[in-house]
Amino acid sequence: MKRAASLGVAAAVTAATLTYALWGADLGALWRTLAGGALWVMLPFLAVLAVFFASNAQRWAWMLRPFGRFSPQQLLPSMMIGFAANNLLPLRVGELIRAYLLAKDAGLAKSGVLMNLALERLLDLIGILVIYVAALALLPAAPAAFRTSAWLAAAAVLGLALVLAAFMLAPRQIDALWRRLALRLPARLGQRGSIYLAQFEQGLSAMRTPALAALLIGYSIGRWLLAVALAWLAIYAYAGAVALPVAMVTIGITAFAVALPSAPGFVGPMQAAFVLALTPFGIEREAALAASVLFLLGHWIPVTAVGALYLASRHLSFREVAAEAEAEPAMPPGTPG
């Protein structure tokens, strides 16, 4: 029942965002725009995309140091299978698959890897917010709604920084606070929460080394600047050169849009984000839609192909590995409940 409700929400979001993106668009002009784009940009696009995912594997290797020493090459298969699964399966099950495969290969608790991925999401959010705020600081003519959202984003960056600082600088106080809260919860829930908290703190221990923490945050910002380059190339193919801050705003809005529940591959939210971000800067809706299609397919095809090849080497299908990942208990063996 819960899964059916989640799928219903995802379908509704996809329909709503596609309706917004296509509303008022000339479909004939859209087709002509798509056919007439500067498709040579796919060569640098794919090169930047390869660096983008290689940098993600390297960052993950640094983040996993509290759990063991891993090379980016060791992490790449489970990472790419997970991203490919997100392109094909609903409800972001790729994140669960990614955690399951690494935990299985490395002998780790799946819940521990999932908590480590929560840190990855926090670092990504900080990187995205920094880029979005910087972009709007460089765009004095940005719409008022964008500027308001920049203030909210700046507050969110500060809030996330304070949360990370609290976990890094005062872990004992966080543990004591949780123990007091757990007394008000059912015993099973309190025990599970204690284990998740311990594993999250273990994953955060990489951030307690100032040099490594600065490296991870800087790397996260740099990683999203690579995504900005991808957006700039996609926009260039159909609208010509735009100011770099415009591409930065586009990535910021797109990153938040694809966080919404939607169809696999982020169809709908991605198109709506490009239209919302680009039309205020004088780019026609059809060109914005075409850029979103190139951006989506430029990711979807190579990522899905690479993930499928890695999965084929394990003699599994995406649905089979999804079923295995969902059947595997999240908690370590012997956990109560």
N, C-alpha and C positions, 0 to 999 in steps of 0.2 A: 504493500500500500504506500509506504513511504517512498519507495523507488518510483512508483507510478506517478506520485505527486511531483517528485523532482523532475521527472521527464516531462510532465505537463508544463511546469514552470519554464523549463529550458525551451520547449517548443513555443510557448507564448512570447518569451523574450526574443527568440529568433524571428518570429513573425512580426513583432512590433518594431524591432530595429531595422529589418529589411523594408518594412512599409515606410518608415521614416526616411531611409536612405534613398529609396526609389521614388518617393512622392514628388511629383512634378518633373521627374527626369524624362527626357526624350529618349526612348529605347533605341530608336533608329540612330540617333546621334551617338548614343552610348556605344552601339556596335561599331560604328565608323571610327569612333575614338579608339576603341580597343584595337581595331585592325590597323590603325595608322600610328601606333605608338613607336617610340624609339626603342625597339626591343633589344638592341645591342647592349643596353644597360644590364641585361641578365648576366653577362660575363663578370663584370665587377660585383654585381649583386651576389652571385654564388660564391665568389672569392671572399667577400666580407662575411657572408653567412657561415662559411666554413670556420673562419676565425672566431666568429661569435660563439659557435658551439664548442670549439676547442677551448676557448677561454672559460666557458661554463664548466667544462670538465676539470680544468685546472683549479678553478675556484672551489669546486666541490671537493677535490682532493685535499686542499688546505683546510676546508671546513671539517673534514672527517678525521683530522689528525687525532682528536681525543679518542677515536674508536680504533685507529690503526693507520698504518702508512699505506696509501694507495697511490698509484700513478694515474694520470689522466687516461692512459690507454686502458687500464683496468676498468675504469668507470664509464667509459664511452658506450659500451654495448647496452648496459642497463639504462643509461640516460637516454640514448637515442630510441630504444624500444619504448620507453615511457612517453617520450614526446610524440612518437609516431602513434601510439595508442590513443593519446589525446586527440589526434587528428581523425581517428576512425571510430572511437567508442564514446558513448555519452558519459556525462557526470564526472569528467576529469579522472577517470579510473586510471589513466596513465601514471599519475603520481603514486598511486598504490602499487601498480605494477613495478615501477622503478624501485620503490623501497623493497618490495618483495624479492626482486631478482638480486639486488645487491646483498640483501640480508642472507639469502640462500647461498650465494657464491662465497661470501666472506664469513659466514657463520655468525652473523650479528642478529640481534633482536629487530624484527620489523618495526616495532614501535620506536626503537631508538633511531633508526634511519628516518622514520617519518618525522620525528622531532627535529632531526637535523635538517630535513627539508623545510620545516617551519622556519628555521633560521635563514635558510636560503630565500624564502619568500620575504622575510623582513628586510634582508639586505637588498633584494630587488626593489622593494617598495621604497626604501630610502634612496636608492639610485634614481628611480623614476621621478620621485618627488623633487629631488635636487635639480634634475634636468628640467622639469616642468616649471619650477619657480624661476630658474635662471633664464629660461626662454622668455617668460612673460616680463621679466625685468629688462630684457633686451628689445621688447616689442611695445613701445609706447602707444601704438595704435590698436592694440588688441581689444576685443570687446570687453565691456565692463564685467560681464558674467565670468569671463576667463580670468580677469584680474581678481575678482572676489574669490574664485576657486584657488588662485595662487596663494592668497592669504591663508585659506583653509589648509592648503598643502604644506605651507611653511609651518603651521601649527602642528600638523601631523608629523612632519620630520622631527620637530622638537620633541613631540610626545614619544615617538619611537626611540629616539636617542635616549630619553630619560628611562624608558622601559629597559632598554639594553644595559644602560649604566646601572640600574638597580639590580639586575640579575648578575652583572659582572662584579659590582663593588660590594653588594650586601646579600650574598646568597644565603647566609644563615638567617638573616632577618626575613627573607622571602620564605624560607622553609618554616620558620616559626609562625609566620602569618598563615601559611597554608594549613599547618597542623591545627591552629585554632579554628579555621574555617571548616576543616574536615570533620571536626567534632559535631558539626551541625548537619552533616551529610550521612547517607547510608554507608555502612562500613565498607561495602564492596567499592562504591564510588570513591570514597576517601582513599582506599588502598591503591586503586588504579591511578587516581590523580597524583598520589605521591610518587609512583613509579614514573609516570609521564614527566612530572616536574624534575625528577632526578635525571632523567635522560635528556631533557631539554637543557638543563644546566650543564650536563656533560658535553653536549654539543656546543654550548656557548663558551666552554672553557677555552676554545681557540681564540675567542675574543678577549680573553683576560691578558694576553700578551699584547702590549700596546702596539708593537711594530706589526704583528700579524693582523690585529684589529684594523689598523690604518690601511694595511694592504688589502684586506677584504672589502672594506668600504670603498676605497679608491678603485679597486678592480670592478666592483659592482657598478659604480658610476661609469667607468670606462666601457664596461660591457654594454650598457644601455646607450652610450654614445655610438657604438657600432650599430645598434638598432636604429638610431637616428640616421646614420649613413644609408642604411637599407631603405628607410622611408624616403629620404631625399632622392635616392635613385629611382624609386617607384614613381614619385611625383614628377621628377624630371622627364620620365618617359612620356608623359601625357600633358604636362603643363609647362615644361621648360624649367629653368633654374629658379628656385625660390630661396629666400633668405634661410640660413641654417636654423634660426630660432623657430621658423614656421614648421620645419620638420621636427624640431624638438617638441613643440606643442602637440603635433600630430601623434608622436610616439607616446607622450604623456596621456593623452585622451584615449588612445587605442589600448594602452596597457590597462587602464581602468575599465574600459568597455569589455575587453575579453575576459575580465574577472567575473563578469556576469554569467549565470548559467545559460547555456545556449547549445545549439547543435554542435556536433563534433567539428573541429577545424575552425571554430569561432566565426562561422558564416553568420552574417547579420550584424552583430556588434562591431566587427571590424569595418564593414561598409559604412555603418552609421557614424563611427568615430572619424573616419576620413572625411566624410561629408561635413560633419559638425566642425571639425578642426580647420578645414581648408576653404570652405565657401566664404567665411567672413573676410578672407584675405584676397578675394576677387577671383578665385579659381572656380570654374564652372562645375556644377554638380556632376555632369557626365565625366569630366576629367578626374574629379576626386574619386568617383566610383571606379573608373578604370584603374587608377593608381592603387586603390584598395584591392582590386582583383589581382593585379600583378604582385602586390605585396603578399597577399594570401597564398596564391599558387606558387610564388617563388619560394615560400617556406614549405608549403604543404607537400609538394611533389618530392623534393630531395629528402626532406626529413622523413617522410613516410617510407620512401624507397630504402633509405639507409637503415631505418629501424626494422623494416621487413626483412632485409638481408641478415641483420644480426639475429633476428628471431628465427629465421629459417635455419640458421646454423644450429639452433637448439631443437629443431624438428617440432616446433610448436606453432600454433596459430595465435592471433591476437585474442580471440575469444577463449581459447584454452588457457592461455597465460593469465587472462583476466579472471577466469573461474578459479584458477589455482591461487592467485593473489587474494581474492575475496574469501576463499575458504581457509587460508592460513590465518591462525589466530594472531591478532596484533600484539597481544601481550606476551612476554617471555614465558617459557614453560614453567609451570608451578605457581603462576600468579593466581591469587585467590579470585574466585568468580569467573 
